[in-house]
Amino acid sequence: MTITTDAAPPPQFHTSPNFTSPAADADATTTTTVTERTHDGLYFWQYMIAGSIAGCVEHLAMFPVDTIKTRMQALGSCPIRTPGLRAAFSSILRADGPAGFYRGIAAMGLGAGPAHAVYFSVYEASKKGFSNRSNVNDHVGHAAAGVCATVTSDAVFTPMDMVKQRLQLNGGGAGGAYRGVWDCVKRVWREEGVRAFYASYRTTVIMNAPFTAVHFATYEAAKKALLGGSVERDDDGGEGIVHAAAGAVAGALAALVTTPLDVVKTQLQCQGVCGCDRYTTGSISVVFGTLVKKDGYRGLVRGWMPRMLFHAPAAAICWSTYEAGKSFF
C-alpha cells in the first residue's frame, strides 16, 4: 500500500561524485578556463617576462665571446687576419682595448629581451599543444616546439642581430663605420633599404631550426636524466645545477652542428663592413662557394670554438635564469 502525503520529502544528501551545486559548477568552469590558459601554473605573460630576463642575462654575460666569434667568422674583416682564437682575442684587445669586446652590446640588449620573450612563451605554448594533440615521443614534441619558437623569435631578433654584428666589426673610434646603434640603423635603412635588416633571415631560420631542435630535445632529455627520470622532480634543492648542466650540454652540441650556417649568416649580415664580401643574392650555396674558394672547407667551421664556448655557458645561464624566473611567479 502506498501512502500519499503533502509534507515535503526529507532532504536527500547525494554522495555521487557527479553531484555539484551551481556555484561549484561555475567555480569548476572558471578553474578549467584558468588551467587552459596556463602551463606549469603560469600565464603566458609570465613566460614572456622570465624568458626576456633569461635572454638578456645570457647574451650580455657572454657578449665578449660572441664578439670574438663574429670577428673570426668575417673573412677579410679588420683587424682579424687569422682564425686562431688567441690571435683573435689579442687583435681585438690591441686594436680597440677592452671596450672592443663590447661593441654593439646596446643592440644586443634591445633585441635579446623581446626576442627571448617571444622565444620561451611560444615554446611553452607549442610544447603544451604538441603534447595534447599527438602521441609522439616527448623529444620529438620538444624539438618541434623549439622550431616553432625560433621561427617566430628570429623575426624579432634578426634586425638587431645584424646591427650588433656590424658594430662588432666596425672597430669604433674615428675610423669606425658607424657611430652607434641608431646611426647604424639609419645608415643601413638609407643606403641599403629595409631588406638589409632581413638579409640573413632565411639562413638564420635554416640554422636555428636544427639548432633549436637539437637544443631543446637535448635539454629536456638531459634534465630528465639528471632528475632521475622525472622532469617534475625538482624539490631536492639541486634543480638550479640540473638546469645549468642540461643547458650547457644542449648549447654546446647544438652550436657545434650548426656552425657552418652561422658562418654564412655572419657573412650575409656584415656585407661590405671592414672588407667583407658583398653578395648579389642571399643564396646559402653562393656564400658556401665563396667561403670554400677563399679559405677552403675550414672556412665553414671558422669560429666553432668561441661559438661552443659561447653557447655552452650561455645556455646554462639562460635555462637556469629562466627556470629561476618562473619560480618567482
PASEVEX-258478 format. One record per residue (C-alpha): residue in three letters; x, y, z; residue number from 1. Coordinates in Angstrom, 3 decimals, padded with zeros to 6 digits, always signed. Layout:
BEGIN
    aa         px         py         pz     i
   Ala          X          Y          Z   NUM
...
This chain:
BEGIN
    aa         px         py         pz     i
   Met   +000.000   +000.000   +000.000     1
   Thr   +001.218   +003.461   -000.937     2
   Ile   +000.731   +006.352   +001.487     3
   Thr   +000.477   +009.842   -000.048     4
   Thr   +001.277   +012.965   +001.974     5
   Asp   +001.556   +016.697   +001.315     6
   Ala   +004.620   +017.020   +003.536     7
   Ala   +007.836   +017.940   +001.823     8
   Pro   +010.137   +014.980   +001.398     9
   Pro   +013.226   +014.944   +003.580    10
   Pro   +016.346   +016.411   +002.020    11
   Gln   +018.459   +013.926   +000.108    12
   Phe   +022.225   +014.084   +000.504    13
   His   +023.874   +012.773   -002.640    14
   Thr   +027.326   +011.331   -002.317    15
   Ser   +027.762   +010.776   -006.021    16
   Pro   +030.963   +012.349   -007.322    17
   Asn   +028.957   +013.811   -010.204    18
   Phe   +026.837   +015.972   -007.923    19
   Thr   +027.811   +019.662   -007.851    20
   Ser   +025.975   +022.793   -006.916    21
   Pro   +025.505   +025.604   -009.473    22
   Ala   +028.119   +027.659   -007.621    23
   Ala   +030.535   +024.735   -007.721    24
   Asp   +029.840   +024.321   -011.438    25
   Ala   +030.730   +027.965   -012.007    26
   Asp   +033.909   +027.598   -009.986    27
   Ala   +034.845   +024.482   -011.911    28
   Thr   +034.305   +026.285   -015.201    29
   Thr   +036.486   +029.143   -014.044    30
   Thr   +039.175   +026.757   -012.850    31
   Thr   +039.135   +024.876   -016.139    32
   Thr   +039.446   +028.127   -018.084    33
   Val   +042.371   +029.274   -015.990    34
   Thr   +044.058   +025.895   -016.336    35
   Glu   +043.678   +026.005   -020.103    36
   Arg   +045.247   +029.454   -020.198    37
   Thr   +048.261   +028.409   -018.170    38
   His   +051.016   +025.798   -018.225    39
   Asp   +053.081   +024.752   -015.223    40
   Gly   +050.749   +027.067   -013.280    41
   Leu   +051.932   +030.198   -015.123    42
   Tyr   +050.289   +032.633   -017.505    43
   Phe   +051.600   +033.408   -020.986    44
   Trp   +052.899   +036.845   -019.940    45
   Gln   +054.857   +035.291   -017.075    46
   Tyr   +056.736   +033.097   -019.521    47
   Met   +057.480   +036.212   -021.555    48
   Ile   +058.963   +038.037   -018.569    49
   Ala   +061.037   +035.057   -017.436    50
   Gly   +062.259   +034.463   -020.990    51
   Ser   +063.104   +038.119   -021.542    52
   Ile   +065.199   +038.286   -018.371    53
   Ala   +066.933   +034.998   -019.234    54
   Gly   +067.776   +036.166   -022.752    55
   Cys   +069.235   +039.473   -021.610    56
   Val   +071.341   +037.885   -018.868    57
   Glu   +072.605   +035.164   -021.224    58
   His   +073.677   +037.401   -024.107    59
   Leu   +075.054   +040.278   -022.082    60
   Ala   +077.137   +037.970   -019.881    61
   Met   +078.684   +036.175   -022.866    62
   Phe   +078.942   +039.127   -025.252    63
   Pro   +082.772   +039.320   -025.384    64
   Val   +082.956   +035.711   -026.596    65
   Asp   +080.331   +036.476   -029.239    66
   Thr   +082.449   +039.405   -030.445    67
   Ile   +085.467   +037.135   -030.907    68
   Lys   +083.345   +034.639   -032.841    69
   Thr   +081.952   +037.339   -035.132    70
   Arg   +085.401   +038.738   -035.891    71
   Met   +086.737   +035.271   -036.676    72
   Gln   +083.859   +034.398   -038.982    73
   Ala   +084.020   +037.582   -041.057    74
   Leu   +086.553   +036.827   -043.797    75
   Gly   +088.752   +039.804   -044.648    76
   Ser   +087.456   +041.798   -041.712    77
   Cys   +089.749   +044.088   -039.828    78
   Pro   +091.739   +043.565   -037.718    79
   Ile   +091.431   +039.746   -037.752    80
   Arg   +093.719   +038.035   -040.265    81
   Thr   +093.835   +034.565   -038.747    82
   Pro   +091.151   +032.208   -037.471    83
   Gly   +093.062   +031.423   -034.283    84
   Leu   +091.163   +032.071   -031.059    85
   Arg   +094.162   +033.505   -029.213    86
   Ala   +095.113   +035.691   -032.170    87
   Ala   +091.544   +036.983   -032.443    88
   Phe   +091.470   +037.878   -028.755    89
   Ser   +094.847   +039.658   -028.953    90
   Ser   +093.928   +041.545   -032.116    91
   Ile   +090.735   +042.951   -030.632    92
   Leu   +092.475   +043.916   -027.407    93
   Arg   +095.349   +045.557   -029.256    94
   Ala   +093.168   +047.448   -031.732    95
   Asp   +090.287   +048.601   -029.522    96
   Gly   +091.215   +047.831   -025.936    97
   Pro   +088.763   +046.135   -023.532    98
   Ala   +085.907   +048.244   -024.926    99
   Gly   +086.302   +046.448   -028.252   100
   Phe   +084.754   +043.322   -026.801   101
   Tyr   +081.539   +045.223   -026.096   102
   Arg   +080.925   +046.969   -029.421   103
   Gly   +077.251   +046.526   -030.258   104
   Ile   +076.138   +045.426   -026.820   105
   Ala   +073.362   +048.042   -026.819   106
   Ala   +071.881   +046.491   -029.967   107
   Met   +072.028   +043.108   -028.306   108
   Gly   +070.198   +044.429   -025.264   109
   Leu   +067.453   +045.935   -027.432   110
   Gly   +066.951   +042.743   -029.400   111
   Ala   +067.533   +039.952   -026.880   112
   Gly   +064.768   +040.881   -024.424   113
   Pro   +061.798   +040.962   -026.822   114
   Ala   +063.113   +038.047   -028.897   115
   His   +063.527   +035.754   -025.905   116
   Ala   +060.147   +036.771   -024.524   117
   Val   +058.636   +035.506   -027.776   118
   Tyr   +061.005   +032.523   -027.856   119
   Phe   +060.137   +030.993   -024.499   120
   Ser   +056.428   +031.846   -024.494   121
   Val   +055.924   +030.284   -027.934   122
   Tyr   +057.984   +027.276   -026.869   123
   Glu   +055.883   +026.637   -023.771   124
   Ala   +052.629   +027.108   -025.667   125
   Ser   +053.778   +024.888   -028.538   126
   Lys   +055.100   +022.212   -026.192   127
   Lys   +051.717   +022.039   -024.495   128
   Gly   +049.944   +021.908   -027.852   129
   Phe   +052.096   +019.123   -029.242   130
   Ser   +051.732   +017.030   -026.102   131
   Asn   +047.944   +017.438   -026.191   132
   Arg   +047.422   +016.719   -029.860   133
   Ser   +049.731   +013.830   -030.600   134
   Asn   +051.312   +010.806   -029.071   135
   Val   +054.785   +011.410   -030.473   136
   Asn   +057.844   +010.829   -028.345   137
   Asp   +058.490   +013.683   -025.930   138
   His   +061.815   +014.540   -027.550   139
   Val   +060.158   +014.956   -030.942   140
   Gly   +057.479   +017.187   -029.457   141
   His   +060.058   +019.330   -027.674   142
   Ala   +062.098   +019.652   -030.860   143
   Ala   +059.022   +020.653   -032.877   144
   Ala   +058.058   +023.227   -030.250   145
   Gly   +061.596   +024.601   -030.369   146
   Val   +061.410   +025.043   -034.142   147
   Cys   +058.129   +026.975   -033.805   148
   Ala   +059.735   +029.173   -031.166   149
   Thr   +062.816   +030.006   -033.204   150
   Val   +060.943   +030.883   -036.409   151
   Thr   +058.881   +033.483   -034.580   152
   Ser   +061.648   +034.858   -032.349   153
   Asp   +064.104   +035.194   -035.242   154
   Ala   +061.698   +037.559   -036.961   155
   Val   +062.056   +039.832   -033.923   156
   Phe   +065.784   +039.394   -033.328   157
   Thr   +067.338   +039.342   -036.825   158
   Pro   +067.334   +043.120   -037.487   159
   Met   +069.110   +043.949   -034.227   160
   Asp   +071.442   +040.992   -034.659   161
   Met   +072.540   +042.475   -037.978   162
   Val   +073.156   +045.851   -036.319   163
   Lys   +075.030   +044.156   -033.476   164
   Gln   +077.379   +042.272   -035.792   165
   Arg   +078.150   +045.324   -037.890   166
   Leu   +079.037   +047.274   -034.774   167
   Gln   +081.205   +044.393   -033.553   168
   Leu   +083.226   +044.652   -036.753   169
   Asn   +083.467   +048.400   -037.193   170
   Gly   +086.199   +048.807   -034.545   171
   Gly   +084.740   +052.033   -033.133   172
   Gly   +086.631   +055.265   -032.843   173
   Ala   +087.179   +057.793   -035.599   174
   Gly   +087.700   +055.099   -038.227   175
   Gly   +084.565   +053.173   -037.317   176
   Ala   +081.916   +052.591   -039.940   177
   Tyr   +079.110   +053.524   -037.525   178
   Arg   +078.894   +055.800   -034.504   179
   Gly   +076.356   +053.710   -032.654   180
   Val   +073.145   +051.701   -032.829   181
   Trp   +070.858   +054.370   -034.231   182
   Asp   +073.476   +055.663   -036.640   183
   Cys   +073.848   +052.128   -037.981   184
   Val   +070.076   +051.671   -038.265   185
   Lys   +069.622   +054.979   -040.122   186
   Arg   +072.506   +054.430   -042.499   187
   Val   +071.552   +050.868   -043.373   188
   Trp   +067.940   +051.955   -043.920   189
   Arg   +069.007   +054.846   -046.134   190
   Glu   +071.794   +053.122   -048.097   191
   Glu   +070.611   +049.511   -048.338   192
   Gly   +066.910   +049.557   -047.593   193
   Val   +064.754   +047.536   -045.239   194
   Arg   +065.706   +044.256   -046.905   195
   Ala   +069.217   +044.564   -045.460   196
   Phe   +067.809   +044.052   -041.964   197
   Tyr   +066.472   +040.657   -043.034   198
   Ala   +069.196   +039.632   -045.496   199
   Ser   +070.119   +036.687   -043.305   200
   Tyr   +066.646   +035.790   -042.024   201
   Arg   +066.252   +032.725   -044.228   202
   Thr   +069.728   +031.497   -043.320   203
   Thr   +069.077   +032.276   -039.654   204
   Val   +065.876   +030.225   -039.639   205
   Ile   +067.505   +027.359   -041.540   206
   Met   +070.344   +027.434   -038.987   207
   Asn   +068.267   +027.948   -035.878   208
   Ala   +065.609   +025.368   -036.711   209
   Pro   +068.034   +022.433   -036.342   210
   Phe   +069.930   +024.318   -033.632   211
   Thr   +066.783   +024.736   -031.560   212
   Ala   +065.523   +021.235   -032.290   213
   Val   +068.805   +019.753   -031.049   214
   His   +068.965   +022.243   -028.181   215
   Phe   +065.505   +021.685   -026.732   216
   Ala   +065.446   +017.931   -027.268   217
   Thr   +068.882   +017.576   -025.657   218
   Tyr   +067.967   +019.910   -022.802   219
   Glu   +064.751   +018.082   -021.931   220
   Ala   +066.446   +014.672   -022.213   221
   Ala   +069.459   +015.734   -020.132   222
   Lys   +067.232   +017.356   -017.499   223
   Lys   +065.092   +014.246   -017.249   224
   Ala   +068.174   +012.034   -016.925   225
   Leu   +069.739   +014.241   -014.270   226
   Leu   +066.491   +014.342   -012.298   227
   Gly   +066.256   +010.557   -012.280   228
   Gly   +063.637   +010.165   -014.980   229
   Ser   +061.156   +012.823   -013.838   230
   Val   +061.195   +016.345   -015.240   231
   Glu   +058.866   +017.435   -012.445   232
   Arg   +061.025   +016.382   -009.537   233
   Asp   +062.940   +019.470   -008.582   234
   Asp   +062.319   +019.535   -004.852   235
   Asp   +065.715   +018.181   -003.890   236
   Gly   +067.415   +021.566   -003.787   237
   Gly   +069.690   +020.864   -006.750   238
   Glu   +067.396   +021.926   -009.573   239
   Gly   +069.499   +025.002   -010.400   240
   Ile   +072.561   +022.869   -011.069   241
   Val   +070.475   +020.456   -013.128   242
   His   +069.096   +023.225   -015.343   243
   Ala   +072.566   +024.717   -015.826   244
   Ala   +074.201   +021.375   -016.637   245
   Ala   +071.474   +020.297   -019.047   246
   Gly   +071.538   +023.704   -020.726   247
   Ala   +075.328   +023.618   -021.145   248
   Val   +075.251   +020.192   -022.813   249
   Ala   +072.402   +021.245   -025.096   250
   Gly   +074.017   +024.540   -026.052   251
   Ala   +077.418   +023.048   -026.874   252
   Leu   +076.010   +020.248   -029.029   253
   Ala   +073.603   +022.478   -030.934   254
   Ala   +076.317   +025.092   -031.554   255
   Leu   +078.766   +022.556   -032.937   256
   Val   +076.451   +021.032   -035.533   257
   Thr   +075.215   +024.394   -036.884   258
   Thr   +078.495   +026.340   -037.108   259
   Pro   +078.717   +026.341   -040.951   260
   Leu   +075.319   +028.022   -041.249   261
   Asp   +076.307   +030.535   -038.570   262
   Val   +079.344   +031.495   -040.660   263
   Val   +077.048   +032.083   -043.647   264
   Lys   +074.731   +034.194   -041.508   265
   Thr   +077.624   +036.381   -040.350   266
   Gln   +078.784   +036.864   -043.935   267
   Leu   +075.330   +037.982   -045.065   268
   Gln   +074.815   +040.348   -042.139   269
   Cys   +078.222   +042.013   -042.418   270
   Gln   +078.363   +042.609   -046.156   271
   Gly   +080.666   +045.476   -047.056   272
   Val   +081.793   +046.121   -043.480   273
   Cys   +085.560   +046.049   -042.863   274
   Gly   +086.309   +044.346   -046.159   275
   Cys   +083.630   +041.668   -046.015   276
   Asp   +082.354   +040.497   -049.391   277
   Arg   +079.083   +041.760   -050.835   278
   Tyr   +076.677   +039.242   -052.290   279
   Thr   +074.133   +039.889   -055.019   280
   Thr   +071.932   +037.150   -053.592   281
   Gly   +071.172   +035.711   -050.199   282
   Ser   +071.692   +032.181   -051.505   283
   Ile   +073.339   +029.920   -048.952   284
   Ser   +075.050   +027.904   -051.689   285
   Val   +076.663   +031.034   -053.150   286
   Val   +078.086   +032.038   -049.778   287
   Phe   +079.249   +028.486   -049.149   288
   Gly   +081.050   +028.517   -052.504   289
   Thr   +082.767   +031.821   -051.742   290
   Leu   +083.897   +030.613   -048.327   291
   Val   +085.331   +027.379   -049.696   292
   Lys   +087.071   +029.201   -052.562   293
   Lys   +088.702   +031.724   -050.234   294
   Asp   +089.524   +029.645   -047.195   295
   Gly   +088.881   +026.024   -048.042   296
   Tyr   +086.469   +023.853   -046.121   297
   Arg   +087.933   +025.049   -042.842   298
   Gly   +086.258   +028.375   -043.600   299
   Leu   +082.904   +026.703   -042.977   300
   Val   +083.793   +025.981   -039.363   301
   Arg   +085.600   +029.229   -038.605   302
   Gly   +084.735   +030.363   -035.112   303
   Trp   +083.469   +026.950   -033.952   304
   Met   +085.450   +027.097   -030.716   305
   Pro   +084.232   +030.501   -029.467   306
   Arg   +080.765   +029.549   -030.678   307
   Met   +080.771   +026.496   -028.415   308
   Leu   +082.425   +028.490   -025.638   309
   Phe   +079.610   +030.995   -026.005   310
   His   +076.626   +028.661   -026.230   311
   Ala   +077.538   +026.164   -023.512   312
   Pro   +077.712   +028.665   -020.615   313
   Ala   +075.131   +030.926   -022.289   314
   Ala   +072.577   +028.121   -022.388   315
   Ala   +073.422   +027.183   -018.809   316
   Ile   +072.889   +030.798   -017.723   317
   Cys   +069.746   +031.163   -019.823   318
   Trp   +067.983   +027.999   -018.671   319
   Ser   +068.866   +028.384   -015.009   320
   Thr   +067.770   +032.056   -015.097   321
   Tyr   +064.577   +031.155   -016.939   322
   Glu   +063.613   +028.375   -014.536   323
   Ala   +064.503   +030.601   -011.569   324
   Gly   +062.413   +033.402   -013.062   325
   Lys   +059.410   +031.084   -013.392   326
   Ser   +059.721   +030.103   -009.740   327
   Phe   +059.110   +033.712   -008.650   328
   Phe   +055.568   +033.687   -010.043   329
